[in-house]
Amino acid sequence: MKSTILKVAVTAAIVTGASPAFANLIYADGVQVTGTGLGAVQTVVTVQDNNLKGGTDNGTESGCVTYSGTLSNPTYACAMGLQGKDNTAGSAGNNTYLLNSITGLADAGQLGLVVNVSEGAPANDAKLTDLYLSLYNITLGTTKYFAYTGPDLILKDTDGVGVSGKHTFILNDAEALAAKAFCPVLSDCVVAGGVQFAFGTTEATPETVYIGAFEGGGDTGGGEAPEPASIALFGAGLLALRGMRRKAKK
């Protein structure tokens, strides 16, 4: 992996007038950074559907990974009603991870996803309809899901696969506590996930989703807001996402 030191500011976001306080995953508007291409970050899923004739293209870009018992060989089965079948880039772009391997992660409540839209130019965009993070507890043999449940989001291209960080999704306070309770021992849990974009809104290079670590929950209801965060280097070639939040004054 590349050795990169990056900084990102994350602010609370309420999209199209709908409060994200009731969502398991909350959208947070970060700052784009470089050095986040395949192999440089812990990518969970990579998808591409340009609505071309033949193959599996049908205009709805969708893909997932699910723990199969082997970290390096996940299945592409989807949960949460996602269509799937658009995974691309093989093992470089589709992976499951033990939580204790995620850079900077102190507990499961810090988990967050970064969605990178790559639609040919910064002026282009894609409409996100579905996103989820799953935790499989190896000891319990059960899975817990955390999904973005807000309105569809228009996500701008931030200049390609290697430039991202703007579109982040973090756990709200309640779900951060639930994740910590479900995975008290990081080495017992595997993270996976899935993503889907609206029909006809993708047409260029692949979109990616990677996992990161953010401190604290992100409940923007009740006056709470994420504090500025940073991506820091933890060991040679490892990229970490860490953030902080505070209570906003009423």
C-alpha positions as CSV (number, residue, x, y, z in Angstrom):
1,M,0.0,0.0,0.0
2,K,1.1,3.6,-0.5
3,S,2.4,5.6,2.4
4,T,0.1,8.6,2.5
5,I,-0.7,11.2,5.2
6,L,-4.0,12.9,4.5
7,K,-6.4,15.2,6.2
8,V,-10.2,15.4,5.9
9,A,-12.8,17.6,7.5
10,V,-16.1,15.9,8.1
11,T,-19.2,18.0,8.8
12,A,-22.8,17.0,9.5
13,A,-25.1,16.7,6.5
14,I,-28.8,16.8,6.2
15,V,-29.6,15.8,2.7
16,T,-32.7,17.1,0.7
17,G,-34.3,18.2,4.0
18,A,-34.5,14.8,5.6
19,S,-32.8,14.3,8.9
20,P,-30.3,11.5,9.0
21,A,-30.8,11.0,12.8
22,F,-32.9,7.9,12.2
23,A,-30.5,6.2,9.8
24,N,-28.0,3.5,10.8
25,L,-25.4,5.0,8.5
26,I,-25.2,8.8,8.3
27,Y,-23.8,10.8,5.3
28,A,-21.0,13.1,6.2
29,D,-19.5,15.6,3.8
30,G,-15.7,15.2,3.9
31,V,-12.8,16.6,1.9
32,Q,-11.4,14.9,-1.2
33,V,-7.9,13.5,-0.8
34,T,-5.4,11.7,-3.1
35,G,-3.8,8.3,-2.8
36,T,-7.0,6.2,-2.2
37,G,-6.9,4.0,-5.3
38,L,-7.2,0.2,-5.2
39,G,-4.4,-1.3,-3.1
40,A,-3.9,1.9,-1.2
41,V,-7.0,1.6,1.1
42,Q,-9.1,-1.3,2.4
43,T,-11.6,-1.6,-0.4
44,V,-14.7,-3.6,0.3
45,V,-16.5,-3.5,-3.0
46,T,-15.9,-2.2,-6.6
47,V,-18.7,-2.0,-9.1
48,Q,-19.3,-1.0,-12.7
49,D,-22.4,-1.0,-14.9
50,N,-22.4,1.3,-18.0
51,N,-25.7,-0.1,-19.3
52,L,-23.9,-1.7,-22.3
53,K,-25.5,-4.5,-24.3
54,G,-24.5,-8.0,-23.2
55,G,-23.0,-9.4,-20.0
56,T,-24.7,-8.4,-16.8
57,D,-25.1,-4.7,-17.5
58,N,-28.7,-3.6,-17.1
59,G,-28.2,0.0,-16.1
60,T,-28.4,-0.5,-12.3
61,E,-24.9,-0.6,-10.9
62,S,-24.9,-2.8,-7.9
63,G,-22.5,-5.1,-6.0
64,C,-21.8,-6.7,-2.7
65,V,-19.3,-8.9,-0.8
66,T,-20.2,-11.5,1.8
67,Y,-17.9,-13.4,4.1
68,S,-17.5,-17.0,2.8
69,G,-15.2,-18.4,5.5
70,T,-12.1,-17.1,3.7
71,L,-11.2,-13.4,3.9
72,S,-9.5,-13.4,0.6
73,N,-12.3,-15.1,-1.3
74,P,-15.7,-13.5,-0.5
75,T,-18.9,-14.3,-2.3
76,Y,-20.7,-11.6,-4.2
77,A,-24.0,-12.4,-2.7
78,C,-26.1,-9.4,-1.7
79,A,-28.3,-8.7,1.3
80,M,-30.8,-5.9,2.0
81,G,-32.6,-6.4,-1.4
82,L,-29.7,-5.2,-3.5
83,Q,-29.5,-6.5,-7.1
84,G,-25.7,-7.2,-7.2
85,K,-23.8,-8.9,-10.1
86,D,-21.7,-5.8,-11.1
87,N,-18.6,-6.5,-9.0
88,T,-15.4,-5.8,-10.9
89,A,-11.6,-5.7,-10.3
90,G,-11.5,-9.1,-8.6
91,S,-9.7,-9.4,-5.3
92,A,-8.1,-6.0,-5.7
93,G,-11.5,-4.4,-5.4
94,N,-13.7,-6.8,-3.4
95,N,-12.7,-7.9,0.1
96,T,-13.8,-8.8,3.6
97,Y,-11.7,-7.8,6.6
98,L,-11.3,-8.9,10.2
99,L,-11.9,-5.8,12.3
100,N,-8.6,-6.0,14.0
101,S,-6.9,-5.5,10.6
102,I,-8.6,-2.2,9.9
103,T,-6.1,0.6,10.5
104,G,-6.7,2.7,13.5
105,L,-9.9,0.9,14.6
106,A,-10.2,0.7,18.4
107,D,-13.8,-0.6,18.5
108,A,-16.5,-1.5,16.1
109,G,-18.5,1.7,16.7
110,Q,-15.8,3.6,14.8
111,L,-16.5,1.9,11.5
112,G,-17.4,4.0,8.5
113,L,-17.6,3.6,4.7
114,V,-16.2,6.0,2.0
115,V,-18.0,5.9,-1.4
116,N,-15.9,7.0,-4.3
117,V,-17.7,8.0,-7.5
118,S,-15.7,7.8,-10.7
119,E,-17.8,9.1,-13.6
120,G,-15.2,10.6,-15.9
121,A,-15.1,14.2,-14.7
122,P,-15.7,16.1,-11.5
123,A,-18.8,17.7,-13.1
124,N,-20.4,14.3,-13.4
125,D,-22.3,12.4,-10.7
126,A,-24.2,9.2,-9.8
127,K,-27.3,8.6,-7.7
128,L,-26.7,6.4,-4.7
129,T,-29.8,4.4,-3.7
130,D,-28.4,1.8,-1.3
131,L,-25.4,1.2,0.9
132,Y,-24.8,-1.2,3.8
133,L,-22.1,-2.4,6.1
134,S,-22.3,-5.9,7.5
135,L,-20.6,-7.5,10.5
136,Y,-20.3,-11.2,10.8
137,N,-19.4,-12.5,14.3
138,I,-17.4,-15.7,13.8
139,T,-18.0,-16.9,17.3
140,L,-21.8,-16.3,17.3
141,G,-22.2,-17.3,13.6
142,T,-24.6,-14.4,13.0
143,T,-24.6,-11.2,11.0
144,K,-25.7,-7.7,11.8
145,Y,-26.4,-5.1,9.2
146,F,-26.1,-1.3,9.2
147,A,-27.7,0.5,6.2
148,Y,-28.0,4.0,4.9
149,T,-31.8,4.6,5.0
150,G,-32.1,8.2,3.9
151,P,-33.2,9.6,0.6
152,D,-31.3,8.8,-2.6
153,L,-28.1,10.9,-2.9
154,I,-26.5,12.6,-5.9
155,L,-22.8,12.0,-5.3
156,K,-20.3,14.0,-7.4
157,D,-17.2,12.6,-9.0
158,T,-14.2,13.8,-7.0
159,D,-11.7,13.2,-9.8
160,G,-11.4,9.5,-10.1
161,V,-10.7,6.3,-8.2
162,G,-7.6,7.6,-6.5
163,V,-9.2,10.8,-5.2
164,S,-11.9,10.3,-2.6
165,G,-12.9,10.9,1.0
166,K,-15.7,13.4,0.4
167,H,-18.6,10.9,0.5
168,T,-18.4,9.3,3.9
169,F,-21.0,7.3,5.9
170,I,-20.6,6.8,9.6
171,L,-22.6,5.0,12.3
172,N,-25.0,7.1,14.4
173,D,-24.6,7.0,18.1
174,A,-27.2,4.2,18.8
175,E,-25.8,2.0,16.0
176,A,-22.2,2.6,17.1
177,L,-23.1,1.2,20.5
178,A,-24.9,-1.7,18.9
179,A,-21.8,-2.5,16.7
180,K,-19.5,-2.4,19.8
181,A,-21.9,-4.7,21.7
182,F,-22.1,-7.1,18.7
183,C,-18.3,-7.2,18.2
184,P,-16.6,-6.6,21.5
185,V,-13.6,-8.6,20.3
186,L,-12.4,-7.2,17.0
187,S,-10.7,-10.4,15.9
188,D,-14.0,-12.2,16.1
189,C,-15.8,-10.1,13.5
190,V,-15.6,-9.7,9.7
191,V,-16.8,-6.6,7.9
192,A,-18.4,-6.7,4.4
193,G,-20.9,-4.6,2.5
194,G,-22.8,-3.6,-0.6
195,V,-23.7,-0.6,-2.7
196,Q,-26.2,0.2,-5.4
197,F,-26.7,3.2,-7.8
198,A,-29.9,4.3,-9.6
199,F,-30.7,3.0,-13.1
200,G,-28.9,5.0,-15.8
201,T,-26.8,7.2,-13.5
202,T,-23.4,5.4,-14.1
203,E,-21.5,5.3,-17.3
204,A,-17.7,5.6,-16.8
205,T,-15.1,3.8,-14.7
206,P,-15.9,1.8,-11.5
207,E,-17.2,3.1,-8.3
208,T,-15.5,1.9,-5.1
209,V,-16.4,1.6,-1.4
210,Y,-13.7,1.3,1.3
211,I,-13.7,0.9,5.0
212,G,-12.2,3.3,7.6
213,A,-12.2,4.1,11.3
214,F,-13.9,7.1,12.8
215,E,-14.0,7.9,16.5
216,G,-17.5,8.1,18.1
217,G,-20.9,8.0,16.6
218,G,-22.4,10.5,14.2
219,D,-25.9,11.2,15.4
220,T,-26.8,14.6,14.0
221,G,-30.2,14.6,15.7
222,G,-30.6,16.3,19.1
223,G,-27.9,18.9,18.4
224,E,-25.0,16.5,17.8
225,A,-22.6,16.9,14.9
226,P,-19.4,15.2,13.8
227,E,-16.2,17.1,14.6
228,P,-13.5,17.6,12.0
229,A,-11.7,14.3,11.3
230,S,-8.4,13.3,9.8
231,I,-6.9,10.4,7.9
232,A,-3.6,9.4,9.5
233,L,-0.8,6.9,8.8
234,F,-0.6,4.0,11.2
235,G,2.5,1.9,10.1
236,A,4.2,1.9,6.8
237,G,1.7,2.0,3.9
238,L,-1.5,1.8,6.0
239,L,-4.2,4.4,5.7
240,A,-6.5,5.3,8.6
241,L,-9.7,7.3,8.8
242,R,-10.2,8.8,12.2
243,G,-12.7,11.5,13.3
244,M,-14.0,13.3,16.3
245,R,-17.4,14.9,17.1
246,R,-18.8,17.1,19.8
247,K,-22.1,18.3,21.1
248,A,-23.2,21.4,19.2
249,K,-24.4,24.3,21.3
250,K,-28.1,24.8,21.2
